[in-house]
Each structure stands twice: as structure tokens, then as C-alpha cells.
């Protein structure tokens, strides 16, 4: 029996506790989860792709919600279309997360376009835990920039990196 692979694409700039909740849930459903640090041409990142990959690796070990040892988790970067990458490695699913109904139309349209590109890869929506429904990378960046509390949104490594970026 072949392993069932899912790809969780995102900018992860930075990786949050909400992202981590989704990864933990995905690990309960799939044999292998690929966290794909994707380049979004519409966004200019605070962290470069290699920094984001490193912060995700650190966060996987320091945040609550243990990852099952039998599930493989890879963290990669990609500049191409995520759904095409997923298809190229034999993944059956793209994991997308929806925090609130404000993201519904955007995510539904993205799922439609992904299916038009690669019909063999289905989009699965996994929401983060309710306590992270309003956690976002942009909220963490903004709070860090203003020297606010961010530990409820990100892990220690990400908090340290954000503070360093903003020298606070």
C-alpha cells in the first residue's frame, strides 16, 4: 500500500501556532505531510525562505501538539505552483486552512483554480484550534513591530526572530 501524502503550502511568514495546529491535525490523517514554503508574488516577506524553513523546524519541536513519530514531515521551499508540485510528488491532497468566514471566498476560489490545474489533487480544509481562529502571520508581525505580546501566537524561536528583526 502506498503512503498517502498531503502538501500544506503557505508563506508561513512567520509560522504560527495556528499553522502548527493544522500540521498536527494533518499528521493524524496522512502518512506524510510536506510543509511547502511557497513564494507568493503578491507578498514581500519579512523572512527569506531559508529562514522560514528553519523557524518551522524549530517550531515543530517546541510547540504543543506532538507530531506522531510514524508520520513523516518534510519542510521544503518552492517557487512554482504548489498544486503542480503536489502532483509531481504523488500527493493526493493540498491542505488549506480557513480561520474565519472572511477567508471562505478566497480559499474556495483557490481550491477551484487548483482543481482546474491538477484534478488529481484535492483541497482539504483543516481549521486551526478555536483559540487560534484570529491568529495570523500578519498579526504576529504587526504586534512584534509595535513591541506587543506575541507569545500566544508564535513559538519561542519565532518570537525571538521577530524581536530581532524589529530590534525590540
Secondary structure, DSSP 4 states (H G I P E B T S, - for coil): -PPPEEEEEE--TT--HHHHHHHHHHHTT-SEEEEEEE--TT---SS-HHHHHHHHHHHHHHSSSPPPTTSEEEEEEESS-HHHHHHHTT--EEEE---SGGGHHHHHHHHHHHHHH-TTSEEEE-PPPGGGTT--HHHHHHHHHTT---TTTS-HHHHHHHHHHHT-
